[in-house]
Amino acid sequence: MGPTASGKTTVAMRLARELPCEIISVDSAQVYKGMDIGTAKPGASLLKEAPHHLIDVIEPHERYSAARFRDDALALMREITERDRIPLLVGGTMLYFQALTEGLNELPEADPMIRLMIETMAGEQGWPALHARLARVDPETAARLEPNDAQRIEGMPASSAYSSRSVFSSATSPASSIASKRCAIRACSTSRSPGTREILIGL
């Protein structure tokens, strides 16, 4: 575990040469195909020298979450152990390590339609405007998020702590007419304590 270019791969390869190891990447960037610059992804020669997993798994437009990593890593660890080999986890994405060692809260799956609605509103009004509205009902969570932090404002599925409170008034632009019902804006905190919120948008 460590930051990019801190020597993790070198140490892992030394271990793999001495022990029957298979390397599981714990890196949120290396899972993406084609993202080779700035990710310190192992080169072709290293990939041939020792078995590597969770590298070049998905396309750049696809989503990969800590929950999916946990499921994939646990399955790989079982398979590797059943082959009488040693799973060696190497990477620098702390959230993935925490998800693997400590688990995750039970949360609903993200709804693609809700994401589309939120992204449409953000395109019309801007992420700072959505952040400002979030701050009105949940200032604590909003304070942890930058106004342009689209990923966390859109966020991942969250609790229904604010399911009875409407954040946004009726939208007037034509694009917003795609949603005639209420939908949720998810705001995800970066802390480990329960800090996620589900806020309803009245469209």
FIRO-346718 format. One record per atom (N, C-alpha, C): x, z, y; atom name; chain. Coordinates in nm, 4 decimals. Each point is the difference from the previous one (the first is absolute). Layout:
REM FIRO-346718
R       east         up      north   site   unit
R          X          Z          Y     CA      A
...
REM end
This chain:
REM FIRO-346718
R       east         up      north   site   unit
R     0.0848     0.0000    -0.1185      N      A
R    -0.0848     0.0000     0.1185     CA      A
R     0.0889     0.0000     0.1243      C      A
R    -0.0298    -0.0875     0.0957      N      A
R     0.0796    -0.0048     0.1208     CA      A
R    -0.0357    -0.1217     0.0829      C      A
R     0.0501    -0.0096     0.1226      N      A
R    -0.0324    -0.1123     0.0888     CA      A
R     0.0653    -0.1301    -0.0456      C      A
R    -0.0442    -0.1102     0.0601      N      A
R     0.0550    -0.1309    -0.0313     CA      A
R     0.1510    -0.0023     0.0238      C      A
R     0.0719    -0.0654    -0.0912      N      A
R     0.1452    -0.0190     0.0108     CA      A
R     0.0786     0.1311    -0.0098      C      A
R    -0.0557     0.0997    -0.0687      N      A
R     0.0712     0.1277    -0.0157     CA      A
R     0.0759     0.0082    -0.1320      C      A
R    -0.0043    -0.1062    -0.0797      N      A
R     0.0753    -0.0016    -0.1252     CA      A
R    -0.0806     0.0298    -0.1245      C      A
R    -0.1307     0.0009     0.0099      N      A
R    -0.0846     0.0317    -0.1156     CA      A
R     0.0213    -0.0996    -0.1144      C      A
R     0.0016    -0.1278     0.0363      N      A
R     0.0134    -0.1030    -0.1035     CA      A
R     0.1333     0.0120    -0.0724      C      A
R     0.1046     0.0280     0.0743      N      A
R     0.1325     0.0139    -0.0618     CA      A
R     0.0009     0.1124    -0.1019      C      A
R    -0.0533     0.1143     0.0375      N      A
R    -0.0062     0.1141    -0.0916     CA      A
R    -0.0885    -0.0325    -0.1201      C      A
R    -0.1137    -0.0640     0.0253      N      A
R    -0.0916    -0.0334    -0.1091     CA      A
R     0.0661    -0.0935    -0.1000      C      A
R     0.0750    -0.0985     0.0496      N      A
R     0.0658    -0.0932    -0.0905     CA      A
R     0.1097     0.0673    -0.0820      C      A
R     0.0681     0.0949     0.0601      N      A
R     0.1014     0.0746    -0.0760     CA      A
R    -0.0654     0.0760    -0.1149      C      A
R    -0.1121     0.0619     0.0288      N      A
R    -0.0725     0.0724    -0.1051     CA      A
R    -0.0507    -0.0955    -0.1069      C      A
R    -0.0511    -0.1162     0.0435      N      A
R    -0.0554    -0.0963    -0.0947     CA      A
R     0.1075    -0.0567    -0.0917      C      A
R     0.1256    -0.0037     0.0455      N      A
R     0.1084    -0.0500    -0.0842     CA      A
R     0.0422     0.1029    -0.1056      C      A
R    -0.0264     0.1263     0.0287      N      A
R     0.0419     0.1073    -0.0906     CA      A
R    -0.1131     0.0507    -0.0880      C      A
R    -0.1218    -0.0149     0.0458      N      A
R    -0.1156     0.0558    -0.0694     CA      A
R    -0.1048    -0.1091    -0.0234      C      A
R    -0.0884     0.0198    -0.0976      N      A
R    -0.1051    -0.1003    -0.0272     CA      A
R    -0.1152     0.0118     0.1008      C      A
R     0.0297    -0.0363     0.1228      N      A
R    -0.0979     0.0162     0.1087     CA      A
R    -0.0733    -0.1303     0.0303      C      A
R    -0.1224     0.0151     0.0488      N      A
R    -0.0737    -0.1099     0.0618     CA      A
R    -0.0407     0.0499     0.1382      C      A
R     0.0269    -0.0804     0.0996      N      A
R    -0.0183     0.0433     0.1383     CA      A
R    -0.1400    -0.0341     0.0497      C      A
R    -0.0658     0.0998     0.0565      N      A
R    -0.1312    -0.0186     0.0638     CA      A
R     0.0200     0.0130     0.1503      C      A
R    -0.0276    -0.1051     0.0720      N      A
R     0.0164     0.0015     0.1453     CA      A
R    -0.1100     0.0840     0.0650      C      A
R     0.0423     0.0880     0.0899      N      A
R    -0.0947     0.0822     0.0765     CA      A
R     0.0137    -0.0422     0.1456      C      A
R    -0.0407    -0.1225     0.0273      N      A
R     0.0201    -0.0595     0.1321     CA      A
R    -0.1226    -0.0818     0.0388      C      A
R    -0.0581     0.0315     0.1126      N      A
R    -0.1238    -0.0644     0.0427     CA      A
R     0.0205    -0.1431     0.0480      C      A
R     0.1246    -0.0414     0.0234      N      A
R     0.0278    -0.1374     0.0431     CA      A
R     0.0456    -0.0883    -0.1148      C      A
R     0.0718     0.0584    -0.0952      N      A
R     0.0558    -0.0805    -0.1088     CA      A
R    -0.1061    -0.0505    -0.0977      C      A
R    -0.1204     0.0548     0.0064      N      A
R    -0.1064    -0.0507    -0.0879     CA      A
R    -0.0427    -0.1401     0.0399      C      A
R     0.0295    -0.0412     0.1248      N      A
R    -0.0478    -0.1280     0.0506     CA      A
R     0.0972    -0.1136    -0.0306      C      A
R    -0.0522    -0.1066    -0.0517      N      A
R     0.0790    -0.1194    -0.0274     CA      A
R     0.0457    -0.0635     0.1317      C      A
R     0.1234    -0.0444     0.0025      N      A
R     0.0509    -0.0707     0.1167     CA      A
R     0.0520     0.0882     0.1112      C      A
R    -0.0254     0.1296    -0.0064      N      A
R     0.0482     0.0912     0.1042     CA      A
R     0.1381     0.0522    -0.0398      C      A
R     0.0999    -0.0842     0.0161      N      A
R     0.1346     0.0343    -0.0447     CA      A
R     0.0901     0.0476     0.1135      C      A
R    -0.0345    -0.0366     0.1231      N      A
R     0.0823     0.0374     0.1146     CA      A
R    -0.0443     0.1366     0.0522      C      A
R     0.0969     0.0902     0.0145      N      A
R    -0.0298     0.1313     0.0556     CA      A
R    -0.0572     0.1002    -0.0980      C      A
R    -0.0149    -0.0393    -0.1262      N      A
R    -0.0579     0.0918    -0.0989     CA      A
R     0.1035     0.0497    -0.1014      C      A
R     0.1219    -0.0514     0.0078      N      A
R     0.1069     0.0367    -0.0947     CA      A
R    -0.0439    -0.0215    -0.1444      C      A
R    -0.0760    -0.1058    -0.0207      N      A
R    -0.0469    -0.0318    -0.1355     CA      A
R     0.1191    -0.0414    -0.0869      C      A
R     0.0086     0.0496    -0.1243      N      A
R     0.1127    -0.0370    -0.0875     CA      A
R     0.0083    -0.1510    -0.0186      C      A
R     0.1231    -0.0515    -0.0049      N      A
R     0.0196    -0.1420    -0.0207     CA      A
R    -0.0238    -0.0419    -0.1439      C      A
R     0.0030    -0.1312    -0.0218      N      A
R    -0.0306    -0.0548    -0.1324     CA      A
R     0.0941     0.0540    -0.1071      C      A
R     0.1270     0.0154     0.0336      N      A
R     0.0965     0.0479    -0.1005     CA      A
R    -0.0304     0.1425    -0.0442      C      A
R    -0.0403     0.0851     0.0954      N      A
R    -0.0337     0.1385    -0.0349     CA      A
R    -0.1297     0.0064    -0.0798      C      A
R    -0.0947    -0.0857     0.0346      N      A
R    -0.1271    -0.0014    -0.0721     CA      A
R     0.0207    -0.0427    -0.1459      C      A
R     0.0994    -0.0849    -0.0222      N      A
R     0.0304    -0.0418    -0.1371     CA      A
R     0.0768     0.1080    -0.0759      C      A
R     0.0791     0.0760     0.0730      N      A
R     0.0861     0.0992    -0.0643     CA      A
R    -0.0774     0.1182    -0.0554      C      A
R    -0.1076     0.0379     0.0670      N      A
R    -0.0814     0.1133    -0.0458     CA      A
R    -0.1472    -0.0307     0.0254      C      A
R    -0.0872     0.0443    -0.0904      N      A
R    -0.1435    -0.0242     0.0208     CA      A
R    -0.0494     0.0703     0.1269      C      A
R    -0.0717    -0.0744     0.0845      N      A
R    -0.0589     0.0546     0.1218     CA      A
R    -0.1515    -0.0209    -0.0045      C      A
R    -0.0719     0.0929     0.0591      N      A
R    -0.1458    -0.0091     0.0043     CA      A
R    -0.0501     0.0246     0.1426      C      A
R    -0.1176    -0.0538     0.0288      N      A
R    -0.0672     0.0131     0.1298     CA      A
R     0.0807    -0.0642     0.1132      C      A
R     0.0648    -0.1100    -0.0321      N      A
R     0.0652    -0.0848     0.1000     CA      A
R    -0.0622    -0.1392    -0.0109      C      A
R    -0.0352    -0.0597     0.1144      N      A
R    -0.0638    -0.1323     0.0023     CA      A
R    -0.1277    -0.0009    -0.0835      C      A
R    -0.0868     0.0966     0.0276      N      A
R    -0.1233     0.0157    -0.0783     CA      A
R    -0.1171    -0.0776     0.0604      C      A
R    -0.0119     0.0018     0.1330      N      A
R    -0.1172    -0.0596     0.0643     CA      A
R     0.0408    -0.0914     0.1150      C      A
R    -0.0955    -0.0805     0.0449      N      A
R     0.0216    -0.0901     0.1135     CA      A
R    -0.0103     0.0777     0.1310      C      A
R     0.0635    -0.0494     0.1069      N      A
R    -0.0009     0.0727     0.1279     CA      A
R    -0.1385     0.0279     0.0574      C      A
R    -0.0988    -0.0847    -0.0305      N      A
R    -0.1335     0.0212     0.0562     CA      A
R    -0.0811     0.1027    -0.0794      C      A
R     0.0508     0.0434    -0.1136      N      A
R    -0.0722     0.0973    -0.0825     CA      A
R     0.0326     0.1426     0.0435      C      A
R    -0.0873     0.0924    -0.0346      N      A
R     0.0174     0.1408     0.0337     CA      A
R     0.0554     0.0765    -0.1200      C      A
R     0.0862     0.0965     0.0318      N      A
R     0.0549     0.0862    -0.1052     CA      A
R     0.0003     0.1420     0.0553      C      A
R    -0.0605     0.0915    -0.0722      N      A
R    -0.0184     0.1360     0.0506     CA      A
R     0.0808     0.1013    -0.0790      C      A
R     0.0079     0.1211     0.0534      N      A
R     0.0658     0.1095    -0.0713     CA      A
R    -0.0736     0.0302    -0.1306      C      A
R    -0.1317    -0.0127     0.0027      N      A
R    -0.0779     0.0259    -0.1217     CA      A
R     0.0323    -0.1028    -0.1079      C      A
R     0.0125    -0.1254     0.0408      N      A
R     0.0337    -0.1033    -0.0987     CA      A
R     0.1419     0.0215    -0.0523      C      A
R     0.0911     0.0380     0.0904      N      A
R     0.1361     0.0278    -0.0452     CA      A
R    -0.0004     0.1107    -0.1051      C      A
R    -0.0732     0.1062     0.0258      N      A
R    -0.0045     0.1117    -0.0942     CA      A
R    -0.0467    -0.0467    -0.1378      C      A
R    -0.1077    -0.0785    -0.0015      N      A
R    -0.0519    -0.0501    -0.1277     CA      A
R     0.1035    -0.0881    -0.0697      C      A
R     0.0605    -0.0923     0.0772      N      A
R     0.0980    -0.0912    -0.0589     CA      A
R     0.1224     0.0761    -0.0515      C      A
R     0.0497     0.0935     0.0797      N      A
R     0.1211     0.0742    -0.0382     CA      A
R    -0.0244     0.0861    -0.1239      C      A
R    -0.1127     0.0681    -0.0046      N      A
R    -0.0297     0.0839    -0.1160     CA      A
R    -0.0098    -0.0835    -0.1275      C      A
R    -0.0635    -0.1164     0.0107      N      A
R    -0.0118    -0.0876    -0.1158     CA      A
R     0.1380    -0.0487    -0.0448      C      A
R     0.0836    -0.0384     0.0964      N      A
R     0.1345    -0.0460    -0.0332     CA      A
R     0.0836     0.1117    -0.0618      C      A
R    -0.0125     0.1208     0.0542      N      A
R     0.0763     0.1118    -0.0538     CA      A
R    -0.0373     0.0271    -0.1458      C      A
R    -0.1281    -0.0103    -0.0318      N      A
R    -0.0434     0.0184    -0.1393     CA      A
R     0.0591    -0.1093    -0.0895      C      A
R    -0.0100    -0.1253     0.0478      N      A
R     0.0490    -0.1116    -0.0805     CA      A
R     0.1507     0.0094    -0.0240      C      A
R     0.0736     0.0335     0.1047      N      A
R     0.1459     0.0099    -0.0112     CA      A
R     0.0385     0.1130    -0.0951      C      A
R    -0.0680     0.1128     0.0121      N      A
R     0.0287     0.1147    -0.0869     CA      A
R    -0.0303    -0.0328    -0.1454      C      A
R    -0.1082    -0.0753    -0.0216      N      A
R    -0.0360    -0.0393    -0.1365     CA      A
R     0.1045    -0.0928    -0.0610      C      A
R     0.0781    -0.0674     0.0847      N      A
R     0.1086    -0.0861    -0.0499     CA      A
R     0.1293     0.0800    -0.0192      C      A
R    -0.0104     0.1330     0.0124      N      A
R     0.1163     0.0890    -0.0120     CA      A
R     0.1047    -0.0288     0.1068      C      A
R    -0.0489    -0.0354     0.1187      N      A
R     0.0874    -0.0237     0.1132     CA      A
R    -0.0371     0.0970     0.1128      C      A
R     0.0784     0.0001     0.1055      N      A
R    -0.0173     0.0962     0.1080     CA      A
R    -0.0539    -0.0696     0.1251      C      A
R    -0.1171     0.0408     0.0499      N      A
R    -0.0481    -0.0560     0.1269     CA      A
R     0.0786     0.0607     0.1165      C      A
R     0.0614    -0.0848     0.0797      N      A
R     0.0803     0.0444     0.1136     CA      A
R    -0.0679    -0.0474     0.1273      C      A
R    -0.0549     0.0945     0.0771      N      A
R    -0.0732    -0.0348     0.1213     CA      A
R     0.0956    -0.0024     0.1185      C      A
R     0.0021    -0.1123     0.0695      N      A
R     0.0955    -0.0209     0.1086     CA      A
R    -0.0718    -0.0604     0.1200      C      A
R     0.0117     0.0651     0.1157      N      A
R    -0.0624    -0.0569     0.1191     CA      A
R    -0.0034     0.0979     0.1150      C      A
R    -0.0645    -0.0408     0.1081      N      A
R    -0.0018     0.0839     0.1189     CA      A
R    -0.1358     0.0201     0.0626      C      A
R    -0.1066    -0.0396    -0.0707      N      A
R    -0.1342     0.0183     0.0555     CA      A
R    -0.0521     0.1372    -0.0422      C      A
R     0.0122     0.0961     0.0899      N      A
R    -0.0326     0.1395    -0.0319     CA      A
R    -0.1459     0.0169    -0.0415      C      A
R    -0.0894    -0.0745     0.0638      N      A
R    -0.1417     0.0111    -0.0350     CA      A
R    -0.0222    -0.0349    -0.1470      C      A
R     0.0726    -0.0989    -0.0506      N      A
R    -0.0138    -0.0383    -0.1400     CA      A
R     0.0501     0.1118    -0.0915      C      A
R     0.1130     0.0603     0.0357      N      A
R     0.0512     0.1124    -0.0796     CA      A
R    -0.1005     0.1154    -0.0006      C      A
R    -0.0562     0.0290     0.1154      N      A
R    -0.0971     0.1091     0.0080     CA      A
R    -0.1246    -0.0315    -0.0814      C      A
R    -0.0461    -0.1244     0.0071      N      A
R    -0.1178    -0.0391    -0.0774     CA      A
R     0.0266     0.0168    -0.1492      C      A
R     0.1221    -0.0337    -0.0411      N      A
R     0.0354     0.0083    -0.1418     CA      A
R     0.0148     0.1438    -0.0470      C      A
R     0.0646     0.0840     0.0805      N      A
R     0.0304     0.1366    -0.0432     CA      A
R    -0.1106     0.1003     0.0310      C      A
R    -0.0783    -0.0278     0.1039      N      A
R    -0.1004     0.0968     0.0436     CA      A
R    -0.1428    -0.0503    -0.0130      C      A
R    -0.0159    -0.1289    -0.0252      N      A
R    -0.1339    -0.0561    -0.0131     CA      A
R    -0.0620    -0.0311     0.1341      C      A
R    -0.1200    -0.0556    -0.0054      N      A
R    -0.0739    -0.0376     0.1202     CA      A
R    -0.1412     0.0558    -0.0082      C      A
R    -0.0597     0.0218     0.1154      N      A
R    -0.1391     0.0432     0.0030     CA      A
R    -0.0901    -0.1105    -0.0542      C      A
R    -0.1097     0.0396    -0.0609      N      A
R    -0.0965    -0.0978    -0.0479     CA      A
R    -0.0733    -0.0585     0.1203      C      A
R     0.0191    -0.1296     0.0225      N      A
R    -0.0617    -0.0673     0.1141     CA      A
R    -0.0650    -0.1294    -0.0471      C      A
R    -0.1054    -0.0442     0.0695      N      A
R    -0.0643    -0.1260    -0.0385     CA      A
R     0.0903    -0.1179     0.0300      C      A
R    -0.0220    -0.1100    -0.0728      N      A
R     0.0756    -0.1220     0.0248     CA      A
R    -0.0375    -0.0569     0.1371      C      A
R     0.0963    -0.0649     0.0638      N      A
R    -0.0262    -0.0635     0.1286     CA      A
R    -0.0965    -0.1167    -0.0198      C      A
R    -0.0913    -0.0169     0.0940      N      A
R    -0.0998    -0.1050    -0.0058     CA      A
R     0.0491    -0.1192     0.0828      C      A
R     0.0237    -0.1173    -0.0613      N      A
R     0.0498    -0.1157     0.0746     CA      A
R    -0.0900    -0.0397     0.1160      C      A
R    -0.1326     0.0144    -0.0157      N      A
R    -0.0919    -0.0367     0.1069     CA      A
R     0.0166     0.0926     0.1200      C      A
R     0.0203     0.1295    -0.0279      N      A
R     0.0208     0.0959     0.1080     CA      A
R     0.1294    -0.0316     0.0737      C      A
R     0.1030    -0.0348    -0.0747      N      A
R     0.1262    -0.0386     0.0632     CA      A
R    -0.0209    -0.1206     0.0915      C      A
R    -0.0776    -0.0979    -0.0475      N      A
R    -0.0266    -0.1191     0.0798     CA      A
R    -0.0735     0.0358     0.1287      C      A
R    -0.0972     0.0903    -0.0117      N      A
R    -0.0750     0.0428     0.1188     CA      A
R     0.0912     0.0678     0.1012      C      A
R     0.0860     0.0892    -0.0503      N      A
R     0.0911     0.0728     0.0881     CA      A
R     0.0974    -0.0963     0.0669      C      A
R     0.0550    -0.0926    -0.0793      N      A
R     0.0948    -0.0962     0.0547     CA      A
R    -0.0662    -0.0903     0.1033      C      A
R    -0.1271    -0.0335    -0.0221      N      A
R    -0.0735    -0.0815     0.0968     CA      A
R    -0.0154     0.0748     0.1319      C      A
R    -0.0373     0.1270    -0.0087      N      A
R    -0.0139     0.0818     0.1208     CA      A
R     0.1342     0.0146     0.0714      C      A
R     0.1064     0.0179    -0.0784      N      A
R     0.1325     0.0140     0.0602     CA      A
R     0.0407    -0.1282     0.0706      C      A
R    -0.0384    -0.1150    -0.0598      N      A
R     0.0311    -0.1274     0.0627     CA      A
R    -0.0715    -0.0183     0.1318      C      A
R    -0.1201     0.0563     0.0098      N      A
R    -0.0784    -0.0119     0.1225     CA      A
R     0.0440     0.0999     0.1064      C      A
R     0.0229     0.1246    -0.0436      N      A
R     0.0207     0.1095     0.0949     CA      A
R     0.1445     0.0491     0.0065      C      A
R     0.0777    -0.0270    -0.1079      N      A
R     0.1364     0.0506    -0.0070     CA      A
R     0.0049     0.1321    -0.0744      C      A
R     0.1106     0.0245    -0.0697      N      A
R     0.0161     0.1245    -0.0754     CA      A
R     0.0009     0.1232     0.0903      C      A
R     0.0580    -0.0072     0.1211      N      A
R    -0.0047     0.1192     0.0869     CA      A
R    -0.1434     0.0452     0.0304      C      A
R    -0.0922    -0.0965     0.0106      N      A
R    -0.1391     0.0367     0.0270     CA      A
R    -0.0606     0.0742    -0.1180      C      A
R     0.0302    -0.0452    -0.1215      N      A
R    -0.0495     0.0702    -0.1182     CA      A
R     0.0652     0.1372    -0.0118      C      A
R     0.1270     0.0071     0.0349      N      A
R     0.0717     0.1279    -0.0024     CA      A
R    -0.0629     0.0973     0.0988      C      A
R    -0.0367    -0.0484     0.1182      N      A
R    -0.0616     0.0853     0.1016     CA      A
R    -0.1338     0.0549    -0.0471      C      A
R    -0.0756    -0.0827    -0.0705      N      A
R    -0.1288     0.0467    -0.0502     CA      A
R     0.0183     0.1007    -0.1134      C      A
R     0.1005    -0.0221    -0.0810      N      A
R     0.0327     0.0971    -0.1027     CA      A
R     0.0359     0.1346     0.0621      C      A
R     0.0748    -0.0040     0.1104      N      A
R     0.0451     0.1226     0.0659     CA      A
R    -0.1164     0.0846     0.0503      C      A
R    -0.1125    -0.0639     0.0288      N      A
R    -0.1152     0.0757     0.0508     CA      A
R    -0.0580     0.0933    -0.1052      C      A
R     0.0047    -0.0406    -0.1258      N      A
R    -0.0613     0.0823    -0.1046     CA      A
R     0.1018     0.0738    -0.0861      C      A
R     0.1239    -0.0501    -0.0006      N      A
R     0.1037     0.0644    -0.0814     CA      A
R     0.1330    -0.0058     0.0742      C      A
R     0.0125     0.0756     0.1089      N      A
R     0.1225    -0.0049     0.0805     CA      A
R     0.1252     0.0397    -0.0770      C      A
R    -0.0139     0.0886    -0.0982      N      A
R     0.1173     0.0451    -0.0761     CA      A
R     0.0626    -0.1158    -0.0782      C      A
R    -0.0856    -0.0761    -0.0699      N      A
R     0.0509    -0.1144    -0.0750     CA      A
R     0.0507    -0.1080     0.0941      C      A
R    -0.0758    -0.0279     0.1055      N      A
R     0.0403    -0.1039     0.0948     CA      A
R     0.1342     0.0314     0.0643      C      A
R     0.0279     0.1272     0.0218      N      A
R     0.1265     0.0392     0.0628     CA      A
R     0.1195    -0.0335    -0.0880      C      A
R    -0.0219    -0.0094    -0.1295      N      A
R     0.1095    -0.0325    -0.0915     CA      A
R     0.0226    -0.1498    -0.0141      C      A
R    -0.0915    -0.0797     0.0542      N      A
R     0.0075    -0.1442    -0.0148     CA      A
R     0.0299    -0.0673     0.1330      C      A
R     0.0839    -0.1012    -0.0028      N      A
R     0.0249    -0.0802     0.1194     CA      A
R    -0.1213    -0.0897     0.0253      C      A
R    -0.0313    -0.0289     0.1251      N      A
R    -0.1179    -0.0829     0.0303     CA      A
R     0.0019    -0.1375    -0.0663      C      A
R     0.1187    -0.0536    -0.0262      N      A
R     0.0095    -0.1320    -0.0632     CA      A
R     0.0328     0.0074    -0.1485      C      A
R    -0.0122     0.1174    -0.0594      N      A
R     0.0311     0.0161    -0.1419     CA      A
R    -0.1181    -0.0505    -0.0833      C      A
R    -0.0099    -0.1316    -0.0097      N      A
R    -0.1147    -0.0611    -0.0669     CA      A
R    -0.0127     0.0441    -0.1444      C      A
R     0.1126     0.0099    -0.0703      N      A
R    -0.0043     0.0328    -0.1424     CA      A
R    -0.0646     0.1349    -0.0251      C      A
R     0.0350     0.1000     0.0824      N      A
R    -0.0535     0.1343    -0.0250     CA      A
R    -0.1377     0.0199     0.0619      C      A
R    -0.0286    -0.0706     0.1094      N      A
R    -0.1345     0.0113     0.0573     CA      A
R    -0.1002    -0.0637    -0.0949      C      A
R     0.0361    -0.1191    -0.0492      N      A
R    -0.0844    -0.0633    -0.1009     CA      A
R     0.0036     0.0842    -0.1261      C      A
R     0.1221     0.0390    -0.0321      N      A
R     0.0248     0.1017    -0.1007     CA      A
R    -0.0486    -0.0270    -0.1402      C      A
R     0.0046     0.1065    -0.0788      N      A
R    -0.0452    -0.0062    -0.1377     CA      A
R    -0.1279     0.0821    -0.0116      C      A
R    -0.0704    -0.0124    -0.1134      N      A
R    -0.1249     0.0744    -0.0168     CA      A
R     0.0194     0.1473     0.0305      C      A
R    -0.0982     0.0583     0.0690      N      A
R     0.0159     0.1374     0.0446     CA      A
R    -0.1210     0.0836    -0.0354      C      A
R     0.0066     0.1244     0.0384      N      A
R    -0.1090     0.0923    -0.0316     CA      A
R    -0.1207    -0.0301     0.0864      C      A
R    -0.1125     0.0602    -0.0311      N      A
R    -0.1220    -0.0244     0.0766     CA      A
R    -0.0274     0.1146     0.0952      C      A
R     0.1070     0.0597     0.0529      N      A
R    -0.0153     0.1165     0.0861     CA      A
R    -0.0854    -0.0284     0.1225      C      A
R     0.0027    -0.1253     0.0474      N      A
R    -0.0754    -0.0327     0.1201     CA      A
R    -0.1072    -0.1044    -0.0297      C      A
R    -0.0494     0.0003    -0.1225      N      A
R    -0.0928    -0.1046    -0.0408     CA      A
R    -0.1318     0.0030     0.0755      C      A
R    -0.0294     0.1081     0.0696      N      A
R    -0.1274     0.0071     0.0712     CA      A
R     0.0164    -0.0246     0.1490      C      A
R     0.1215    -0.0363     0.0437      N      A
R     0.0235    -0.0158     0.1425     CA      A
R     0.0327    -0.1445     0.0330      C      A
R    -0.0679    -0.0538     0.0998      N      A
R     0.0228    -0.1380     0.0409     CA      A
R     0.1047    -0.0028     0.1094      C      A
R     0.0968    -0.0899    -0.0138      N      A
R     0.1078    -0.0079     0.0963     CA      A
R    -0.0250    -0.1089     0.1029      C      A
R    -0.0412    -0.1147    -0.0480      N      A
R    -0.0104    -0.1140     0.0886     CA      A
R    -0.1449    -0.0355     0.0297      C      A
R    -0.0234    -0.0369     0.1218      N      A
R    -0.1329    -0.0487     0.0361     CA      A
R    -0.0109    -0.1450    -0.0413      C      A
R    -0.1159    -0.0603     0.0180      N      A
R    -0.0226    -0.1376    -0.0451     CA      A
R     0.0983    -0.0952     0.0650      C      A
R     0.0596    -0.0850    -0.0827      N      A
R     0.0923    -0.1008     0.0517     CA      A
R    -0.0804    -0.1182     0.0510      C      A
R     0.0485    -0.0614     0.1057      N      A
R    -0.0783    -0.1059     0.0626     CA      A
R     0.0555    -0.1396    -0.0231      C      A
R     0.1219    -0.0122    -0.0492      N      A
R     0.0594    -0.1321    -0.0149     CA      A
R    -0.0566    -0.0702    -0.1220      C      A
R    -0.0043    -0.1353    -0.0006      N      A
R    -0.0559    -0.0760    -0.1118     CA      A
R     0.0690     0.0285    -0.1320      C      A
R     0.1316     0.0189     0.0043      N      A
R     0.0720     0.0203    -0.1268     CA      A
R    -0.0450     0.1262    -0.0703      C      A
R    -0.0430     0.0998     0.0778      N      A
R    -0.0396     0.1263    -0.0611     CA      A
R    -0.1350    -0.0085    -0.0685      C      A
R    -0.0715    -0.1093     0.0187      N      A
R    -0.1307    -0.0122    -0.0619     CA      A
R     0.0094    -0.0161    -0.1511      C      A
R     0.1205    -0.0180    -0.0531      N      A
R     0.0151    -0.0107    -0.1451     CA      A
R    -0.0352     0.1308    -0.0682      C      A
R    -0.0006     0.1073     0.0765      N      A
R    -0.0305     0.1299    -0.0600     CA      A
R    -0.1241     0.0565     0.0642      C      A
R    -0.1081     0.0049    -0.0734      N      A
R    -0.1227     0.0555     0.0529     CA      A
R    -0.0243     0.1405    -0.0508      C      A
R     0.0891     0.0487    -0.0798      N      A
R    -0.0128     0.1346    -0.0523     CA      A
R     0.1174     0.0842     0.0445      C      A
R    -0.0037     0.1268    -0.0329      N      A
R     0.1073     0.0912     0.0367     CA      A
R     0.1163    -0.0175    -0.0950      C      A
R     0.1206     0.0114     0.0515      N      A
R     0.1161    -0.0092    -0.0860     CA      A
R     0.0997     0.1049     0.0413      C      A
R     0.1009     0.0201    -0.0828      N      A
R     0.0931     0.1103     0.0232     CA      A
R     0.1332    -0.0481     0.0520      C      A
R     0.0516     0.0731     0.0983      N      A
R     0.1376    -0.0231     0.0406     CA      A
R     0.0820     0.1121    -0.0588      C      A
R     0.1041    -0.0361    -0.0716      N      A
R     0.0794     0.1003    -0.0665     CA      A
R     0.1244     0.0301     0.0816      C      A
R     0.0282     0.1260     0.0201      N      A
R     0.1211     0.0405     0.0698     CA      A
R     0.0796     0.0888    -0.0916      C      A
R     0.1206    -0.0380    -0.0275      N      A
R     0.0823     0.0716    -0.0968     CA      A
R     0.1154     0.0680     0.0697      C      A
R     0.0125     0.1299    -0.0172      N      A
R     0.1134     0.0708     0.0575     CA      A
R     0.1216    -0.0181    -0.0880      C      A
R     0.1171     0.0227     0.0558      N      A
R     0.1227    -0.0136    -0.0771     CA      A
R     0.0443     0.1324    -0.0593      C      A
R    -0.0729     0.1070     0.0294      N      A
R     0.0374     0.1303    -0.0552     CA      A
R    -0.0518     0.0141    -0.1412      C      A
R     0.0533     0.0964    -0.0745      N      A
R    -0.0441     0.0228    -0.1363     CA      A
R    -0.1250     0.0851    -0.0042      C      A
R    -0.0298     0.0721     0.1068      N      A
R    -0.1201     0.0826     0.0008     CA      A
R    -0.1215    -0.0887     0.0145      C      A
R    -0.1199     0.0467    -0.0437      N      A
R    -0.1197    -0.0825     0.0090     CA      A
R    -0.0258    -0.0353     0.1452      C      A
R     0.0222    -0.1260     0.0365      N      A
R    -0.0152    -0.0386     0.1384     CA      A
R    -0.0731    -0.1309     0.0164      C      A
R    -0.0478    -0.0559    -0.1101      N      A
R    -0.0680    -0.1274     0.0110     CA      A
R    -0.1434     0.0224     0.0432      C      A
R    -0.0545    -0.0991     0.0652      N      A
R    -0.1364     0.0098     0.0509     CA      A
R    -0.0732    -0.1310    -0.0230      C      A
R    -0.1262     0.0079    -0.0249      N      A
R    -0.0828    -0.1199    -0.0043     CA      A
R    -0.0962     0.0065     0.1171      C      A
R     0.0086    -0.0973     0.0878      N      A
R    -0.0812    -0.0018     0.1211     CA      A
R    -0.0967    -0.1171    -0.0092      C      A
R    -0.1259     0.0243     0.0291      N      A
R    -0.0969    -0.1068    -0.0076     CA      A
R    -0.0057    -0.0777     0.1307      C      A
R    -0.0105    -0.1301    -0.0143      N      A
R    -0.0132    -0.0875     0.1161     CA      A
R    -0.1446    -0.0491     0.0022      C      A
R    -0.0697     0.0202     0.1093      N      A
R    -0.1335    -0.0558     0.0136     CA      A
R     0.0120    -0.1388     0.0602      C      A
R    -0.0175    -0.1028    -0.0817      N      A
R     0.0160    -0.1372     0.0511     CA      A
R    -0.1366    -0.0574     0.0388      C      A
REM end
